[in-house]
Amino acid sequence: MEIKKNEYFEGNVQSLGFVNEGVTQLTAGLIKQGIYDFGKADPKETMKCTSGEMIINGVNCTPNTPAAIIEVGEEIKLEAVVDSTYTCVYG
């Protein structure tokens, strides 16, 4: 398994990504409090807040809420209300 480090927005968003058994691309990341525009999803993304609180495309996300599903072509606008962690499954 190859682990890839990703860094966005001057280091305010960082993640580790890998491919699970050659099938599914996954990332686990940290995001500092702030507002971020990631552009359009490609492929589909299923994003889960694992600590903290985020607003993903207008929907409040916490560890106690379902994952946010962002369809292909949909804009990804994210606000980290507080410093937060997340996981993301692609496809």
PDB file as gemmi writes it, atoms N, CA and C in Angstrom:
CRYST1    1.000    1.000    1.000  90.00  90.00  90.00 P 1                      
ATOM      1  N   MET A   1       0.852  -1.174   0.000  1.00  0.00           N  
ATOM      2  CA  MET A   1       0.000   0.000   0.000  1.00  0.00           C  
ATOM      3  C   MET A   1       0.897   1.236   0.000  1.00  0.00           C  
ATOM      4  N   GLU A   2       0.616   2.138  -0.922  1.00  0.00           N  
ATOM      5  CA  GLU A   2       1.334   3.412  -0.983  1.00  0.00           C  
ATOM      6  C   GLU A   2       0.493   4.485  -0.306  1.00  0.00           C  
ATOM      7  N   ILE A   3       1.103   5.241   0.602  1.00  0.00           N  
ATOM      8  CA  ILE A   3       0.405   6.326   1.294  1.00  0.00           C  
ATOM      9  C   ILE A   3       0.844   7.642   0.674  1.00  0.00           C  
ATOM     10  N   LYS A   4      -0.144   8.463   0.325  1.00  0.00           N  
ATOM     11  CA  LYS A   4       0.130   9.758  -0.296  1.00  0.00           C  
ATOM     12  C   LYS A   4      -0.312  10.872   0.646  1.00  0.00           C  
ATOM     13  N   LYS A   5       0.580  11.845   0.892  1.00  0.00           N  
ATOM     14  CA  LYS A   5       0.235  12.994   1.729  1.00  0.00           C  
ATOM     15  C   LYS A   5      -0.264  14.113   0.828  1.00  0.00           C  
ATOM     16  N   ASN A   6      -1.420  14.669   1.174  1.00  0.00           N  
ATOM     17  CA  ASN A   6      -2.017  15.779   0.435  1.00  0.00           C  
ATOM     18  C   ASN A   6      -2.059  17.005   1.336  1.00  0.00           C  
ATOM     19  N   GLU A   7      -1.823  18.162   0.756  1.00  0.00           N  
ATOM     20  CA  GLU A   7      -1.863  19.409   1.519  1.00  0.00           C  
ATOM     21  C   GLU A   7      -2.503  20.484   0.651  1.00  0.00           C  
ATOM     22  N   TYR A   8      -3.484  21.192   1.221  1.00  0.00           N  
ATOM     23  CA  TYR A   8      -4.228  22.220   0.499  1.00  0.00           C  
ATOM     24  C   TYR A   8      -4.333  23.482   1.353  1.00  0.00           C  
ATOM     25  N   PHE A   9      -4.649  24.588   0.701  1.00  0.00           N  
ATOM     26  CA  PHE A   9      -4.942  25.845   1.400  1.00  0.00           C  
ATOM     27  C   PHE A   9      -3.850  26.213   2.404  1.00  0.00           C  
ATOM     28  N   GLU A  10      -2.616  26.294   1.877  1.00  0.00           N  
ATOM     29  CA  GLU A  10      -1.454  26.707   2.675  1.00  0.00           C  
ATOM     30  C   GLU A  10      -1.270  25.863   3.937  1.00  0.00           C  
ATOM     31  N   GLY A  11      -1.575  24.576   3.835  1.00  0.00           N  
ATOM     32  CA  GLY A  11      -1.382  23.657   4.951  1.00  0.00           C  
ATOM     33  C   GLY A  11      -2.537  23.575   5.924  1.00  0.00           C  
ATOM     34  N   ASN A  12      -3.607  24.346   5.689  1.00  0.00           N  
ATOM     35  CA  ASN A  12      -4.755  24.317   6.603  1.00  0.00           C  
ATOM     36  C   ASN A  12      -5.587  23.049   6.472  1.00  0.00           C  
ATOM     37  N   VAL A  13      -5.456  22.355   5.348  1.00  0.00           N  
ATOM     38  CA  VAL A  13      -6.127  21.074   5.138  1.00  0.00           C  
ATOM     39  C   VAL A  13      -5.047  20.077   4.737  1.00  0.00           C  
ATOM     40  N   GLN A  14      -4.930  18.989   5.500  1.00  0.00           N  
ATOM     41  CA  GLN A  14      -3.939  17.966   5.201  1.00  0.00           C  
ATOM     42  C   GLN A  14      -4.578  16.597   5.345  1.00  0.00           C  
ATOM     43  N   SER A  15      -4.160  15.677   4.473  1.00  0.00           N  
ATOM     44  CA  SER A  15      -4.716  14.330   4.562  1.00  0.00           C  
ATOM     45  C   SER A  15      -3.690  13.301   4.126  1.00  0.00           C  
ATOM     46  N   LEU A  16      -3.939  12.073   4.531  1.00  0.00           N  
ATOM     47  CA  LEU A  16      -3.191  10.919   4.062  1.00  0.00           C  
ATOM     48  C   LEU A  16      -4.155  10.092   3.230  1.00  0.00           C  
ATOM     49  N   GLY A  17      -3.726   9.716   2.043  1.00  0.00           N  
ATOM     50  CA  GLY A  17      -4.589   8.941   1.159  1.00  0.00           C  
ATOM     51  C   GLY A  17      -3.945   7.620   0.794  1.00  0.00           C  
ATOM     52  N   PHE A  18      -4.793   6.641   0.491  1.00  0.00           N  
ATOM     53  CA  PHE A  18      -4.309   5.346   0.038  1.00  0.00           C  
ATOM     54  C   PHE A  18      -5.430   4.632  -0.698  1.00  0.00           C  
ATOM     55  N   VAL A  19      -5.060   3.562  -1.399  1.00  0.00           N  
ATOM     56  CA  VAL A  19      -6.050   2.743  -2.091  1.00  0.00           C  
ATOM     57  C   VAL A  19      -6.199   1.455  -1.306  1.00  0.00           C  
ATOM     58  N   ASN A  20      -7.428   1.160  -0.886  1.00  0.00           N  
ATOM     59  CA  ASN A  20      -7.747  -0.004  -0.072  1.00  0.00           C  
ATOM     60  C   ASN A  20      -7.882  -1.235  -0.960  1.00  0.00           C  
ATOM     61  N   GLU A  21      -6.957  -2.173  -0.850  1.00  0.00           N  
ATOM     62  CA  GLU A  21      -6.976  -3.425  -1.604  1.00  0.00           C  
ATOM     63  C   GLU A  21      -7.129  -3.188  -3.102  1.00  0.00           C  
ATOM     64  N   GLY A  22      -6.585  -2.062  -3.597  1.00  0.00           N  
ATOM     65  CA  GLY A  22      -6.623  -1.781  -5.018  1.00  0.00           C  
ATOM     66  C   GLY A  22      -7.977  -1.410  -5.566  1.00  0.00           C  
ATOM     67  N   VAL A  23      -8.954  -1.171  -4.690  1.00  0.00           N  
ATOM     68  CA  VAL A  23     -10.315  -0.934  -5.159  1.00  0.00           C  
ATOM     69  C   VAL A  23     -10.814   0.467  -4.842  1.00  0.00           C  
ATOM     70  N   THR A  24     -10.750   0.881  -3.601  1.00  0.00           N  
ATOM     71  CA  THR A  24     -11.370   2.130  -3.171  1.00  0.00           C  
ATOM     72  C   THR A  24     -10.319   3.111  -2.677  1.00  0.00           C  
ATOM     73  N   GLN A  25     -10.370   4.339  -3.196  1.00  0.00           N  
ATOM     74  CA  GLN A  25      -9.457   5.378  -2.726  1.00  0.00           C  
ATOM     75  C   GLN A  25     -10.046   6.011  -1.473  1.00  0.00           C  
ATOM     76  N   LEU A  26      -9.224   6.133  -0.428  1.00  0.00           N  
ATOM     77  CA  LEU A  26      -9.654   6.676   0.859  1.00  0.00           C  
ATOM     78  C   LEU A  26      -8.680   7.751   1.319  1.00  0.00           C  
ATOM     79  N   THR A  27      -9.180   8.737   2.078  1.00  0.00           N  
ATOM     80  CA  THR A  27      -8.305   9.694   2.751  1.00  0.00           C  
ATOM     81  C   THR A  27      -8.800   9.898   4.175  1.00  0.00           C  
ATOM     82  N   ALA A  28      -7.868  10.228   5.046  1.00  0.00           N  
ATOM     83  CA  ALA A  28      -8.180  10.643   6.414  1.00  0.00           C  
ATOM     84  C   ALA A  28      -7.442  11.952   6.611  1.00  0.00           C  
ATOM     85  N   GLY A  29      -8.152  12.969   7.115  1.00  0.00           N  
ATOM     86  CA  GLY A  29      -7.516  14.270   7.156  1.00  0.00           C  
ATOM     87  C   GLY A  29      -7.870  15.130   8.345  1.00  0.00           C  
ATOM     88  N   LEU A  30      -7.147  16.248   8.410  1.00  0.00           N  
ATOM     89  CA  LEU A  30      -7.352  17.276   9.431  1.00  0.00           C  
ATOM     90  C   LEU A  30      -7.606  18.585   8.709  1.00  0.00           C  
ATOM     91  N   ILE A  31      -8.507  19.392   9.261  1.00  0.00           N  
ATOM     92  CA  ILE A  31      -8.843  20.666   8.638  1.00  0.00           C  
ATOM     93  C   ILE A  31      -8.951  21.729   9.723  1.00  0.00           C  
ATOM     94  N   LYS A  32      -8.214  22.815   9.530  1.00  0.00           N  
ATOM     95  CA  LYS A  32      -8.264  23.914  10.498  1.00  0.00           C  
ATOM     96  C   LYS A  32      -9.533  24.726  10.289  1.00  0.00           C  
ATOM     97  N   GLN A  33     -10.004  25.350  11.360  1.00  0.00           N  
ATOM     98  CA  GLN A  33     -11.194  26.187  11.295  1.00  0.00           C  
ATOM     99  C   GLN A  33     -11.058  27.171  10.130  1.00  0.00           C  
ATOM    100  N   GLY A  34     -12.118  27.260   9.326  1.00  0.00           N  
ATOM    101  CA  GLY A  34     -12.099  28.173   8.188  1.00  0.00           C  
ATOM    102  C   GLY A  34     -13.088  27.741   7.122  1.00  0.00           C  
ATOM    103  N   ILE A  35     -13.128  28.507   6.026  1.00  0.00           N  
ATOM    104  CA  ILE A  35     -14.034  28.238   4.911  1.00  0.00           C  
ATOM    105  C   ILE A  35     -13.188  27.880   3.694  1.00  0.00           C  
ATOM    106  N   TYR A  36     -13.557  26.783   3.015  1.00  0.00           N  
ATOM    107  CA  TYR A  36     -12.770  26.262   1.908  1.00  0.00           C  
ATOM    108  C   TYR A  36     -13.673  25.889   0.732  1.00  0.00           C  
ATOM    109  N   ASP A  37     -13.212  26.189  -0.487  1.00  0.00           N  
ATOM    110  CA  ASP A  37     -13.916  25.813  -1.716  1.00  0.00           C  
ATOM    111  C   ASP A  37     -13.001  24.859  -2.474  1.00  0.00           C  
ATOM    112  N   PHE A  38     -13.405  23.592  -2.547  1.00  0.00           N  
ATOM    113  CA  PHE A  38     -12.585  22.557  -3.165  1.00  0.00           C  
ATOM    114  C   PHE A  38     -12.863  22.368  -4.653  1.00  0.00           C  
ATOM    115  N   GLY A  39     -13.787  23.126  -5.224  1.00  0.00           N  
ATOM    116  CA  GLY A  39     -14.132  22.922  -6.629  1.00  0.00           C  
ATOM    117  C   GLY A  39     -15.146  21.802  -6.772  1.00  0.00           C  
ATOM    118  N   LYS A  40     -15.189  21.185  -7.949  1.00  0.00           N  
ATOM    119  CA  LYS A  40     -16.195  20.156  -8.232  1.00  0.00           C  
ATOM    120  C   LYS A  40     -15.680  18.758  -7.917  1.00  0.00           C  
ATOM    121  N   ALA A  41     -16.580  17.937  -7.395  1.00  0.00           N  
ATOM    122  CA  ALA A  41     -16.246  16.549  -7.073  1.00  0.00           C  
ATOM    123  C   ALA A  41     -16.073  15.739  -8.358  1.00  0.00           C  
ATOM    124  N   ASP A  42     -15.021  14.957  -8.413  1.00  0.00           N  
ATOM    125  CA  ASP A  42     -14.808  14.008  -9.504  1.00  0.00           C  
ATOM    126  C   ASP A  42     -13.717  13.051  -9.059  1.00  0.00           C  
ATOM    127  N   PRO A  43     -14.044  11.874  -8.619  1.00  0.00           N  
ATOM    128  CA  PRO A  43     -15.349  11.214  -8.634  1.00  0.00           C  
ATOM    129  C   PRO A  43     -16.222  11.625  -7.442  1.00  0.00           C  
ATOM    130  N   LYS A  44     -17.321  10.893  -7.273  1.00  0.00           N  
ATOM    131  CA  LYS A  44     -18.220  11.080  -6.131  1.00  0.00           C  
ATOM    132  C   LYS A  44     -17.416  10.939  -4.837  1.00  0.00           C  
ATOM    133  N   GLU A  45     -17.780  11.726  -3.814  1.00  0.00           N  
ATOM    134  CA  GLU A  45     -17.098  11.663  -2.525  1.00  0.00           C  
ATOM    135  C   GLU A  45     -18.108  11.443  -1.401  1.00  0.00           C  
ATOM    136  N   THR A  46     -17.766  10.571  -0.473  1.00  0.00           N  
ATOM    137  CA  THR A  46     -18.556  10.364   0.735  1.00  0.00           C  
ATOM    138  C   THR A  46     -17.673  10.801   1.898  1.00  0.00           C  
ATOM    139  N   MET A  47     -18.051  11.917   2.504  1.00  0.00           N  
ATOM    140  CA  MET A  47     -17.204  12.561   3.515  1.00  0.00           C  
ATOM    141  C   MET A  47     -17.863  12.470   4.888  1.00  0.00           C  
ATOM    142  N   LYS A  48     -17.094  12.017   5.876  1.00  0.00           N  
ATOM    143  CA  LYS A  48     -17.595  11.840   7.239  1.00  0.00           C  
ATOM    144  C   LYS A  48     -16.744  12.651   8.210  1.00  0.00           C  
ATOM    145  N   CYS A  49     -17.390  13.496   8.998  1.00  0.00           N  
ATOM    146  CA  CYS A  49     -16.709  14.230  10.063  1.00  0.00           C  
ATOM    147  C   CYS A  49     -16.455  13.240  11.205  1.00  0.00           C  
ATOM    148  N   THR A  50     -15.196  13.115  11.630  1.00  0.00           N  
ATOM    149  CA  THR A  50     -14.876  12.170  12.701  1.00  0.00           C  
ATOM    150  C   THR A  50     -14.596  12.852  14.038  1.00  0.00           C  
ATOM    151  N   SER A  51     -14.320  14.162  14.007  1.00  0.00           N  
ATOM    152  CA  SER A  51     -14.259  14.960  15.236  1.00  0.00           C  
ATOM    153  C   SER A  51     -14.440  16.416  14.851  1.00  0.00           C  
ATOM    154  N   GLY A  52     -14.957  17.201  15.785  1.00  0.00           N  
ATOM    155  CA  GLY A  52     -15.200  18.611  15.505  1.00  0.00           C  
ATOM    156  C   GLY A  52     -16.564  18.827  14.875  1.00  0.00           C  
ATOM    157  N   GLU A  53     -16.653  19.857  14.032  1.00  0.00           N  
ATOM    158  CA  GLU A  53     -17.917  20.186  13.368  1.00  0.00           C  
ATOM    159  C   GLU A  53     -17.611  20.886  12.054  1.00  0.00           C  
ATOM    160  N   MET A  54     -18.268  20.418  10.995  1.00  0.00           N  
ATOM    161  CA  MET A  54     -18.096  21.005   9.673  1.00  0.00           C  
ATOM    162  C   MET A  54     -19.463  21.240   9.051  1.00  0.00           C  
ATOM    163  N   ILE A  55     -19.510  22.172   8.125  1.00  0.00           N  
ATOM    164  CA  ILE A  55     -20.701  22.384   7.304  1.00  0.00           C  
ATOM    165  C   ILE A  55     -20.264  22.096   5.876  1.00  0.00           C  
ATOM    166  N   ILE A  56     -20.844  21.054   5.297  1.00  0.00           N  
ATOM    167  CA  ILE A  56     -20.479  20.636   3.946  1.00  0.00           C  
ATOM    168  C   ILE A  56     -21.662  20.915   3.031  1.00  0.00           C  
ATOM    169  N   ASN A  57     -21.473  21.836   2.094  1.00  0.00           N  
ATOM    170  CA  ASN A  57     -22.537  22.235   1.163  1.00  0.00           C  
ATOM    171  C   ASN A  57     -23.825  22.577   1.900  1.00  0.00           C  
ATOM    172  N   GLY A  58     -23.688  23.319   3.000  1.00  0.00           N  
ATOM    173  CA  GLY A  58     -24.847  23.802   3.742  1.00  0.00           C  
ATOM    174  C   GLY A  58     -25.417  22.832   4.760  1.00  0.00           C  
ATOM    175  N   VAL A  59     -24.847  21.620   4.858  1.00  0.00           N  
ATOM    176  CA  VAL A  59     -25.358  20.601   5.784  1.00  0.00           C  
ATOM    177  C   VAL A  59     -24.389  20.461   6.956  1.00  0.00           C  
ATOM    178  N   ASN A  60     -24.911  20.584   8.188  1.00  0.00           N  
ATOM    179  CA  ASN A  60     -24.101  20.458   9.391  1.00  0.00           C  
ATOM    180  C   ASN A  60     -23.651  19.013   9.555  1.00  0.00           C  
ATOM    181  N   CYS A  61     -22.361  18.803   9.769  1.00  0.00           N  
ATOM    182  CA  CYS A  61     -21.801  17.460   9.916  1.00  0.00           C  
ATOM    183  C   CYS A  61     -20.977  17.380  11.197  1.00  0.00           C  
ATOM    184  N   THR A  62     -21.282  16.385  12.002  1.00  0.00           N  
ATOM    185  CA  THR A  62     -20.545  16.096  13.229  1.00  0.00           C  
ATOM    186  C   THR A  62     -20.301  14.588  13.263  1.00  0.00           C  
ATOM    187  N   PRO A  63     -19.546  14.095  14.243  1.00  0.00           N  
ATOM    188  CA  PRO A  63     -19.371  12.647  14.334  1.00  0.00           C  
ATOM    189  C   PRO A  63     -20.690  11.887  14.522  1.00  0.00           C  
ATOM    190  N   ASN A  64     -21.741  12.575  14.974  1.00  0.00           N  
ATOM    191  CA  ASN A  64     -23.027  11.913  15.227  1.00  0.00           C  
ATOM    192  C   ASN A  64     -24.012  12.011  14.071  1.00  0.00           C  
ATOM    193  N   THR A  65     -23.607  12.599  12.947  1.00  0.00           N  
ATOM    194  CA  THR A  65     -24.506  12.719  11.797  1.00  0.00           C  
ATOM    195  C   THR A  65     -24.012  11.819  10.672  1.00  0.00           C  
ATOM    196  N   PRO A  66     -24.914  11.474   9.735  1.00  0.00           N  
ATOM    197  CA  PRO A  66     -24.497  10.642   8.598  1.00  0.00           C  
ATOM    198  C   PRO A  66     -23.446  11.351   7.741  1.00  0.00           C  
ATOM    199  N   ALA A  67     -22.733  10.583   6.966  1.00  0.00           N  
ATOM    200  CA  ALA A  67     -21.737  11.134   6.046  1.00  0.00           C  
ATOM    201  C   ALA A  67     -22.418  11.988   4.986  1.00  0.00           C  
ATOM    202  N   ALA A  68     -21.700  12.991   4.507  1.00  0.00           N  
ATOM    203  CA  ALA A  68     -22.181  13.831   3.410  1.00  0.00           C  
ATOM    204  C   ALA A  68     -21.774  13.169   2.098  1.00  0.00           C  
ATOM    205  N   ILE A  69     -22.710  13.087   1.164  1.00  0.00           N  
ATOM    206  CA  ILE A  69     -22.421  12.514  -0.148  1.00  0.00           C  
ATOM    207  C   ILE A  69     -22.393  13.651  -1.159  1.00  0.00           C  
ATOM    208  N   ILE A  70     -21.273  13.781  -1.857  1.00  0.00           N  
ATOM    209  CA  ILE A  70     -21.107  14.827  -2.856  1.00  0.00           C  
ATOM    210  C   ILE A  70     -21.006  14.136  -4.209  1.00  0.00           C  
ATOM    211  N   GLU A  71     -22.001  14.351  -5.049  1.00  0.00           N  
ATOM    212  CA  GLU A  71     -22.065  13.691  -6.349  1.00  0.00           C  
ATOM    213  C   GLU A  71     -21.068  14.309  -7.329  1.00  0.00           C  
ATOM    214  N   VAL A  72     -20.718  13.563  -8.366  1.00  0.00           N  
ATOM    215  CA  VAL A  72     -19.814  14.038  -9.412  1.00  0.00           C  
ATOM    216  C   VAL A  72     -20.346  15.345  -9.987  1.00  0.00           C  
ATOM    217  N   GLY A  73     -19.480  16.326 -10.102  1.00  0.00           N  
ATOM    218  CA  GLY A  73     -19.852  17.617 -10.672  1.00  0.00           C  
ATOM    219  C   GLY A  73     -20.417  18.608  -9.678  1.00  0.00           C  
ATOM    220  N   GLU A  74     -20.735  18.149  -8.471  1.00  0.00           N  
ATOM    221  CA  GLU A  74     -21.273  19.039  -7.441  1.00  0.00           C  
ATOM    222  C   GLU A  74     -20.121  19.804  -6.785  1.00  0.00           C  
ATOM    223  N   GLU A  75     -20.321  21.093  -6.541  1.00  0.00           N  
ATOM    224  CA  GLU A  75     -19.313  21.912  -5.863  1.00  0.00           C  
ATOM    225  C   GLU A  75     -19.132  21.421  -4.425  1.00  0.00           C  
ATOM    226  N   ILE A  76     -17.896  21.501  -3.937  1.00  0.00           N  
ATOM    227  CA  ILE A  76     -17.614  21.136  -2.550  1.00  0.00           C  
ATOM    228  C   ILE A  76     -17.236  22.411  -1.808  1.00  0.00           C  
ATOM    229  N   LYS A  77     -18.178  22.912  -1.020  1.00  0.00           N  
ATOM    230  CA  LYS A  77     -17.949  24.096  -0.192  1.00  0.00           C  
ATOM    231  C   LYS A  77     -18.017  23.630   1.259  1.00  0.00           C  
ATOM    232  N   LEU A  78     -16.940  23.851   1.987  1.00  0.00           N  
ATOM    233  CA  LEU A  78     -16.821  23.298   3.328  1.00  0.00           C  
ATOM    234  C   LEU A  78     -16.413  24.389   4.307  1.00  0.00           C  
ATOM    235  N   GLU A  79     -17.100  24.419   5.439  1.00  0.00           N  
ATOM    236  CA  GLU A  79     -16.699  25.293   6.540  1.00  0.00           C  
ATOM    237  C   GLU A  79     -16.384  24.424   7.742  1.00  0.00           C  
ATOM    238  N   ALA A  80     -15.158  24.522   8.234  1.00  0.00           N  
ATOM    239  CA  ALA A  80     -14.806  23.872   9.493  1.00  0.00           C  
ATOM    240  C   ALA A  80     -15.145  24.871  10.593  1.00  0.00           C  
ATOM    241  N   VAL A  81     -16.185  24.571  11.353  1.00  0.00           N  
ATOM    242  CA  VAL A  81     -16.635  25.460  12.427  1.00  0.00           C  
ATOM    243  C   VAL A  81     -15.562  25.542  13.506  1.00  0.00           C  
ATOM    244  N   VAL A  82     -14.928  24.412  13.763  1.00  0.00           N  
ATOM    245  CA  VAL A  82     -13.777  24.299  14.668  1.00  0.00           C  
ATOM    246  C   VAL A  82     -12.760  23.401  13.965  1.00  0.00           C  
ATOM    247  N   ASP A  83     -11.543  23.334  14.467  1.00  0.00           N  
ATOM    248  CA  ASP A  83     -10.579  22.384  13.911  1.00  0.00           C  
ATOM    249  C   ASP A  83     -11.224  21.002  13.948  1.00  0.00           C  
ATOM    250  N   SER A  84     -11.151  20.263  12.829  1.00  0.00           N  
ATOM    251  CA  SER A  84     -11.903  19.014  12.698  1.00  0.00           C  
ATOM    252  C   SER A  84     -11.080  17.947  11.986  1.00  0.00           C  
ATOM    253  N   THR A  85     -11.559  16.711  12.070  1.00  0.00           N  
ATOM    254  CA  THR A  85     -10.978  15.604  11.311  1.00  0.00           C  
ATOM    255  C   THR A  85     -12.080  14.959  10.490  1.00  0.00           C  
ATOM    256  N   TYR A  86     -11.654  14.260   9.417  1.00  0.00           N  
ATOM    257  CA  TYR A  86     -12.642  13.659   8.520  1.00  0.00           C  
ATOM    258  C   TYR A  86     -12.052  12.447   7.809  1.00  0.00           C  
ATOM    259  N   THR A  87     -12.933  11.647   7.251  1.00  0.00           N  
ATOM    260  CA  THR A  87     -12.545  10.607   6.305  1.00  0.00           C  
ATOM    261  C   THR A  87     -13.321  10.852   5.024  1.00  0.00           C  
ATOM    262  N   CYS A  88     -12.751  10.422   3.918  1.00  0.00           N  
ATOM    263  CA  CYS A  88     -13.417  10.587   2.634  1.00  0.00           C  
ATOM    264  C   CYS A  88     -13.179   9.334   1.796  1.00  0.00           C  
ATOM    265  N   VAL A  89     -14.260   8.790   1.233  1.00  0.00           N  
ATOM    266  CA  VAL A  89     -14.191   7.648   0.327  1.00  0.00           C  
ATOM    267  C   VAL A  89     -14.572   8.158  -1.052  1.00  0.00           C  
ATOM    268  N   TYR A  90     -13.774   7.827  -2.050  1.00  0.00           N  
ATOM    269  CA  TYR A  90     -13.999   8.305  -3.412  1.00  0.00           C  
ATOM    270  C   TYR A  90     -14.608   7.200  -4.271  1.00  0.00           C  
ATOM    271  N   GLY A  91     -15.552   7.596  -5.117  1.00  0.00           N  
ATOM    272  CA  GLY A  91     -16.162   6.658  -6.053  1.00  0.00           C  
ATOM    273  C   GLY A  91     -17.444   6.066  -5.552  1.00  0.00           C  
TER     274      GLY A  91                                                      
END                                                                             
